[in-house]
Amino acid sequence: MTLDPAVARRNQLVTVAMVFSVFTGFAFVLPFLPLYVRELGVEEPQSAALWAGVLIGISPLVAGFLAPVWGRLADRHGHKSIAVKALVAYVALLALCSAVTRVEQLLALRVGLGLFGGLGPLGLAMAAAQAPREDTGRAVGLVQAAQILSAAIGPFAGGLLADAIGMRRTFLVAAGVCALTLLLVLILYTETRRPREREREAASGGFRSVIALPGLLTLLAVLFGVNFIGRSFTPILPLHLQDLGVPTARLASATGILISVYSIAAAASATLLGRASRSRSPRRLLLLTLLGGAPIVASIALVPSYRAILALAVLGGLVGGGTLTLCYTMGGLMVPQGIRTTAFGFFSGAALFGGAISPSIAGLIAHASFRGIYWVDAALYLVLATVLVWGRPRREASPAASP
């Protein structure tokens, strides 16, 4: 079915705005969960890091299990319907997070957020569905850039909010952002496929069709590893900065600035690499980013100051910020339209699993050294580059190939 260009363009803009807004709301609070854990009564730094790792990781872990299911439901019943359900749940659960009195209550709500955590893969599929096949990389790059930019603005604004009004009210602000996003989707997003057409396309394939795709296991392994690295710093970063001498009163804002600087560079990388994948092999570009990321991450373990980490964050964002974009672009070129959202559920599920276990492992490593995780990440970059080379399928879709 040929989409009306004006409708497709508006839907793409709404999708990018939805992803940006929701992830900005999440980023208001996510980097500062170690501080919220202390506010809830966990005082010892290593225990706070461990609890924060579990809290940060549990939502993507649950979402990773359910991402293919949400993708399958979206292929059958429509993108808009699933997006609305997820947004309603986010509003309620984030508001409840502001009222918890114990860390166990916060854990239960984080599990709830994971149950409705299909908006990430859904946003990617929604954007890709509106674009011609040769523009898959550009569409995915825009969504990824929006998600990364949310990590630039969210932590900075969230750090200021947390210092000014406290963590509890910051959760309420995040809920309000999701509520506004819900209205945006309800009013402006137009479902472009009829129910019978969706059911016919979805019936032509499913989980088995996705699993049978050539090169799937390699792509899932790289997605898992890339997001493991990307999420490994969150539970230990405020504590690492404190170890470097950043005053306690400035920890939230200093952490937010660092994440924001990295994210701005990473968003630029995602946009540029998404466009570059239209004329160049996404696999080759991905290999270069993996090889370039290893020495940068390793250097973070060695530098003695906040300013040095800030400089490395810029460099790391420019080199590695587009890795997920390239992975999703490769995946988008692998699958037919009828199972695209289901496939993105598998892709995002692998990434979510990596992000889910990463904070917990980082928290455990922090018991021995705040800097040990950087050496682990550098080694993992090299392993992933090796997997990407050895796991190349015999025939690979090109950006310009026809569906």
VOMI-415638 format. One line per 5 residues: number of its first residue (from 1); their letters; for each residue x, y, z of C-alpha. Coordinates in Angstrom, 3 decimals, padded with zeros to 6 digits. Example, Ala and Ser with C-alpha at 12.3 -4.5 7.8 and 13.67 -1.06 7.14 Angstrom:
REM VOMI-415638
1> as> 012.300:-004.500:007.800 | 013.670:-001.060:007.140 .
//
This chain:
REM VOMI-415638
1> mtldp> 000.000:000.000:000.000 | 001.359:003.461:-001.007 | 001.011:005.909:001.849 | -000.143:009.469:001.336 | 003.108:011.466:001.644 .
6> avarr> 001.586:014.127:003.902 | 000.119:011.511:006.284 | 003.342:009.511:006.331 | 005.379:012.632:007.047 | 003.086:013.723:009.877 .
11> nqlvt> 003.134:010.237:011.378 | 006.927:010.200:011.284 | 007.094:013.555:013.048 | 004.591:012.410:015.685 | 006.579:009.215:016.218 .
16> vamvf> 009.838:011.093:016.672 | 008.144:013.535:019.055 | 006.581:010.648:021.010 | 009.896:008.846:021.447 | 011.681:012.056:022.387 .
21> svftg> 009.076:013.120:024.944 | 008.659:009.756:026.658 | 012.356:009.040:026.941 | 012.985:012.585:028.131 | 010.492:011.952:030.920 .
26> fafvl> 012.227:008.704:031.824 | 015.608:010.437:031.744 | 014.399:012.978:034.304 | 014.686:010.276:036.967 | 016.628:007.242:035.702 .
31> pflpl> 020.224:008.496:036.183 | 019.439:009.618:039.722 | 017.931:006.414:041.050 | 021.110:005.803:043.121 | 020.339:009.053:044.950 .
36> yvrel> 016.635:008.195:045.315 | 017.604:004.807:046.747 | 019.577:006.613:049.443 | 016.607:008.879:050.106 | 014.528:005.730:050.667 .
41> gveep> 016.895:004.555:053.405 | 019.741:002.649:051.699 | 022.743:004.624:052.946 | 025.805:002.439:052.249 | 027.284:003.447:048.815 .
46> qsaal> 027.928:-000.061:047.475 | 024.472:-001.263:048.520 | 022.931:001.821:046.913 | 024.796:001.025:043.686 | 023.575:-002.579:043.758 .
51> wagvl> 019.967:-001.578:044.416 | 020.148:001.074:041.697 | 021.477:-001.514:039.271 | 018.545:-003.813:039.995 | 016.003:-000.989:039.720 .
56> igisp> 017.433:000.287:036.448 | 017.763:-003.189:034.990 | 014.438:-004.759:035.956 | 012.276:-002.705:033.584 | 014.238:-003.508:030.417 .
61> lvagf> 014.528:-007.134:031.550 | 010.746:-007.519:031.733 | 010.289:-005.414:028.591 | 012.800:-007.600:026.760 | 010.726:-010.707:027.410 .
66> lapvw> 007.541:-009.024:026.212 | 008.896:-006.924:023.317 | 008.184:-009.571:020.633 | 004.674:-010.035:022.054 | 003.939:-006.290:021.928 .
71> grlad> 005.385:-006.208:018.419 | 003.125:-009.037:017.319 | 000.091:-007.287:018.827 | 001.004:-004.069:017.000 | 001.290:-005.925:013.685 .
76> rhghk> -002.189:-007.346:014.229 | -004.067:-004.476:015.883 | -002.227:-001.321:014.853 | 000.601:000.847:016.122 | -001.581:003.589:017.555 .
81> siavk> -003.637:001.278:019.754 | -000.569:-000.238:021.417 | 001.160:003.130:021.816 | -001.870:004.594:023.597 | -002.047:001.678:026.039 .
86> alvay> 001.642:002.010:026.881 | 001.408:005.762:027.431 | -001.571:005.456:029.781 | 000.382:002.940:031.862 | 003.459:005.201:031.975 .
91> valla> 001.452:008.136:033.315 | -000.032:006.100:036.162 | 003.132:004.228:037.154 | 005.446:007.256:037.120 | 003.008:009.187:039.276 .
96> lcsav> 002.929:006.314:041.779 | 006.751:006.306:041.913 | 006.577:009.722:043.556 | 004.660:008.281:046.530 | 006.807:005.250:047.479 .
101> trveq> 008.244:004.989:050.979 | 010.379:001.871:050.558 | 012.776:000.696:047.902 | 010.769:-002.525:047.475 | 007.728:-000.494:046.411 .
106> llalr> 009.813:001.296:043.808 | 010.992:-002.089:042.532 | 007.386:-003.239:042.025 | 006.573:-000.116:040.008 | 009.692:-000.541:037.897 .
111> vglgl> 008.463:-004.048:037.073 | 005.148:-002.498:036.026 | 006.932:-000.085:033.690 | 008.669:-003.065:032.113 | 005.353:-004.808:031.464 .
116> fgglg> 004.360:-001.909:029.200 | 007.873:-001.276:027.885 | 007.142:-001.904:024.222 | 007.208:001.736:023.155 | 010.897:001.655:022.191 .
121> plgla> 010.643:-001.070:019.517 | 007.208:000.197:018.526 | 008.579:003.674:017.833 | 011.297:002.248:015.588 | 008.798:000.148:013.661 .
126> maaaq> 006.345:003.053:013.374 | 009.015:005.261:011.824 | 010.333:002.570:009.487 | 006.804:001.710:008.330 | 006.304:005.269:007.009 .
131> apred> 009.549:005.314:004.986 | 010.576:003.687:001.689 | 012.935:000.751:002.122 | 015.972:002.717:000.957 | 015.256:005.328:003.644 .
136> tgrav> 015.121:002.805:006.496 | 018.424:004.000:007.928 | 017.374:007.635:007.861 | 014.039:006.901:009.559 | 015.634:004.731:012.225 .
141> glvqa> 018.377:007.311:012.688 | 015.824:010.044:013.409 | 014.110:007.949:016.087 | 017.409:006.938:017.606 | 018.601:010.548:017.563 .
146> aqils> 015.393:011.580:019.328 | 015.908:008.902:021.964 | 019.540:009.870:022.448 | 018.766:013.594:022.586 | 016.231:012.838:025.284 .
151> aaigp> 019.143:011.441:027.261 | 020.924:014.743:026.687 | 018.119:017.022:027.802 | 016.428:014.739:030.335 | 019.306:014.179:032.765 .
156> faggl> 020.333:017.834:032.662 | 016.782:019.079:033.274 | 016.130:016.236:035.696 | 019.259:017.051:037.666 | 018.178:020.659:038.018 .
161> ladai> 014.673:019.557:038.991 | 015.946:017.026:041.515 | 018.187:019.632:043.140 | 015.378:022.233:043.133 | 012.154:020.345:043.915 .
166> gmrrt> 013.319:016.879:044.979 | 013.116:013.466:043.360 | 009.466:012.841:044.234 | 008.137:015.875:042.402 | 010.454:015.099:039.500 .
171> flvaa> 008.592:011.805:039.021 | 005.355:013.797:038.771 | 006.876:016.019:036.083 | 007.867:012.886:034.144 | 004.288:011.602:034.395 .
176> gvcal> 003.014:014.934:033.081 | 005.312:014.744:030.048 | 003.920:011.289:029.199 | 000.360:012.600:029.584 | 001.013:015.369:027.038 .
181> tlllv> 002.549:012.801:024.689 | -000.578:010.666:024.987 | -002.697:013.585:023.789 | -000.303:014.196:020.884 | -000.621:010.609:019.636 .
186> lilyt> -004.397:010.504:020.084 | -004.943:013.716:018.118 | -002.308:013.673:015.366 | -001.251:010.081:014.572 | -003.242:008.403:011.780 .
191> etrrp> -003.288:004.629:011.423 | -002.385:004.014:007.786 | -003.416:000.386:007.325 | -006.927:-001.021:007.510 | -007.654:-003.730:010.098 .
196> rerer> -008.186:-006.450:007.471 | -004.963:-005.518:005.715 | -003.033:-005.711:009.000 | -004.499:-009.098:009.832 | -003.713:-010.477:006.364 .
201> eaasg> -000.092:-009.289:006.481 | 000.422:-010.426:010.078 | -001.007:-013.852:009.275 | 001.627:-014.322:006.546 | 004.396:-014.565:009.145 .
206> gfrsv> 005.111:-014.513:012.838 | 007.686:-015.564:015.397 | 008.911:-018.455:013.227 | 009.367:-016.200:010.226 | 011.521:-013.827:012.265 .
211> ialpg> 013.604:-016.614:013.802 | 014.336:-018.018:010.334 | 015.923:-014.777:009.088 | 019.573:-015.243:007.967 | 022.054:-013.506:010.250 .
216> lltll> 019.474:-013.016:013.019 | 021.535:-014.544:015.841 | 024.564:-012.407:015.022 | 022.468:-009.247:015.007 | 020.789:-010.169:018.300 .
221> avlfg> 024.177:-010.818:019.924 | 025.533:-007.437:018.799 | 022.393:-005.622:019.943 | 022.664:-007.332:023.326 | 026.313:-006.361:023.726 .
226> vnfig> 026.017:-002.788:022.461 | 023.213:-001.961:024.879 | 025.024:-003.771:027.695 | 027.857:-001.306:027.239 | 025.579:001.700:026.891 .
231> rsftp> 023.667:000.994:030.101 | 026.606:-000.144:032.246 | 027.599:003.332:033.438 | 024.251:004.460:034.864 | 024.332:002.934:038.383 .
236> ilplh> 027.963:003.775:039.083 | 028.408:007.151:037.393 | 027.303:009.410:040.291 | 029.400:007.346:042.699 | 032.401:007.413:040.340 .
241> lqdlg> 032.163:011.196:040.099 | 031.968:011.441:043.876 | 035.121:009.318:044.043 | 036.788:011.869:041.731 | 035.977:014.667:044.162 .
246> vptar> 032.745:016.149:042.803 | 030.908:017.721:045.797 | 027.828:015.849:046.999 | 025.609:018.896:046.506 | 026.527:018.962:042.805 .
251> lasat> 026.424:015.236:042.034 | 022.996:015.247:040.367 | 023.714:018.218:038.114 | 027.283:017.064:037.310 | 025.979:013.623:036.320 .
256> gilis> 023.280:015.218:034.185 | 025.756:017.463:032.381 | 028.048:014.518:031.625 | 025.232:012.375:030.222 | 023.860:015.318:028.254 .
261> vysia> 027.206:016.096:026.607 | 027.635:012.453:025.617 | 024.086:012.252:024.318 | 024.337:015.342:022.102 | 027.408:013.856:020.441 .
266> aaasa> 025.709:010.455:020.178 | 022.572:011.947:018.593 | 024.709:013.613:015.928 | 026.420:010.269:015.326 | 023.084:008.406:015.036 .
271> tllgr> 021.724:010.921:012.525 | 024.849:010.969:010.361 | 025.367:007.207:010.398 | 021.685:006.636:009.646 | 022.012:008.783:006.540 .
276> asrsr> 025.357:007.241:005.606 | 023.830:003.745:005.686 | 021.736:004.689:002.641 | 024.814:004.511:000.404 | 027.282:002.517:002.534 .
281> sprrl> 027.111:-000.909:004.135 | 025.602:-000.633:007.646 | 027.637:-003.681:008.675 | 030.960:-002.071:007.733 | 030.039:001.166:009.460 .
286> llltl> 029.063:-000.795:012.573 | 032.374:-002.635:012.605 | 034.257:000.670:012.565 | 032.232:002.036:015.494 | 032.843:-001.111:017.566 .
291> lggap> 036.597:-001.029:016.969 | 036.724:002.694:017.727 | 034.739:002.392:020.953 | 037.119:000.011:022.726 | 040.080:002.363:023.350 .
296> ivasi> 037.794:005.249:024.296 | 035.946:003.291:026.979 | 039.188:001.855:028.345 | 040.598:005.366:028.713 | 037.778:006.363:031.089 .
301> alvps> 039.172:003.930:033.647 | 042.493:005.779:033.644 | 041.625:009.478:033.721 | 041.796:011.264:037.097 | 039.336:014.154:036.688 .
306> yrail> 035.784:015.090:035.796 | 036.947:017.295:032.908 | 038.858:014.402:031.346 | 035.807:012.142:031.525 | 033.745:014.931:029.959 .
311> alavl> 036.131:015.099:026.980 | 036.066:011.319:026.540 | 032.262:011.379:026.718 | 032.159:013.664:023.666 | 034.549:011.429:021.742 .
316> gglvg> 032.701:008.279:022.784 | 029.377:009.736:021.681 | 030.721:010.682:018.260 | 032.251:007.251:017.677 | 029.723:004.926:019.262 .
321> ggtlt> 026.473:006.874:019.345 | 025.193:005.368:016.112 | 025.831:001.707:016.902 | 022.225:000.895:017.765 | 021.018:002.873:014.748 .
326> lcytm> 023.177:000.758:012.465 | 022.011:-002.457:014.138 | 018.343:-001.541:013.718 | 018.971:-000.441:010.134 | 020.467:-003.855:009.368 .
331> gglmv> 017.441:-005.459:010.989 | 014.958:-003.272:009.126 | 016.465:-004.343:005.800 | 016.099:-008.007:006.745 | 012.329:-008.243:007.241 .
336> pqgir> 009.137:-007.849:005.144 | 006.488:-005.285:006.065 | 003.969:-007.725:007.527 | 006.206:-008.827:010.411 | 008.290:-005.693:010.805 .
341> ttafg> 007.025:-004.705:014.262 | 007.303:-008.309:015.455 | 010.897:-008.389:014.220 | 011.711:-005.084:015.901 | 010.329:-006.630:019.062 .
346> ffsga> 012.990:-009.334:018.816 | 015.702:-006.801:018.004 | 014.745:-004.493:020.832 | 014.255:-007.448:023.162 | 017.899:-008.430:022.691 .
351> alfgg> 019.010:-004.849:023.336 | 016.754:-004.611:026.378 | 018.183:-007.821:027.819 | 021.676:-006.399:027.485 | 020.589:-003.183:029.154 .
356> aisps> 018.736:-005.126:031.835 | 021.606:-007.217:033.138 | 024.242:-004.558:032.605 | 023.410:-002.261:035.562 | 023.281:-005.200:037.982 .
361> iagli> 026.658:-006.481:036.803 | 028.073:-002.953:037.000 | 026.753:-002.683:040.538 | 028.460:-005.944:041.489 | 031.743:-004.857:039.896 .
366> ahasf> 031.473:-001.577:041.809 | 031.945:-003.523:045.040 | 035.534:-004.105:043.924 | 036.180:-001.008:041.798 | 034.106:001.797:040.297 .
371> rgiyw> 036.368:001.707:037.231 | 036.376:-002.045:036.539 | 033.291:-001.934:034.320 | 035.134:000.213:031.769 | 037.702:-002.541:031.175 .
376> vdaal> 034.898:-005.065:030.782 | 033.170:-002.814:028.246 | 036.364:-002.295:026.218 | 036.888:-006.048:025.949 | 033.246:-006.549:024.976 .
381> ylvla> 033.572:-004.061:022.121 | 036.355:-006.183:020.628 | 034.368:-009.394:021.114 | 031.380:-007.877:019.328 | 033.547:-006.778:016.406 .
386> tvlvw> 034.774:-010.359:016.084 | 031.226:-011.747:016.224 | 030.111:-009.290:013.539 | 032.893:-010.396:011.175 | 032.441:-014.134:011.727 .
391> grprr> 028.645:-014.039:011.683 | 028.201:-012.324:008.323 | 025.454:-014.051:006.274 | 026.278:-015.194:002.746 | 023.693:-012.861:001.259 .
396> easpa> 022.892:-009.547:002.862 | 020.183:-007.052:001.996 | 021.396:-003.703:000.705 | 019.726:-000.378:001.476 | 018.678:000.065:-002.121 .
401> asp> 017.189:-003.410:-002.509 | 013.534:-003.672:-003.238 | 011.152:-005.218:-000.704 .
//
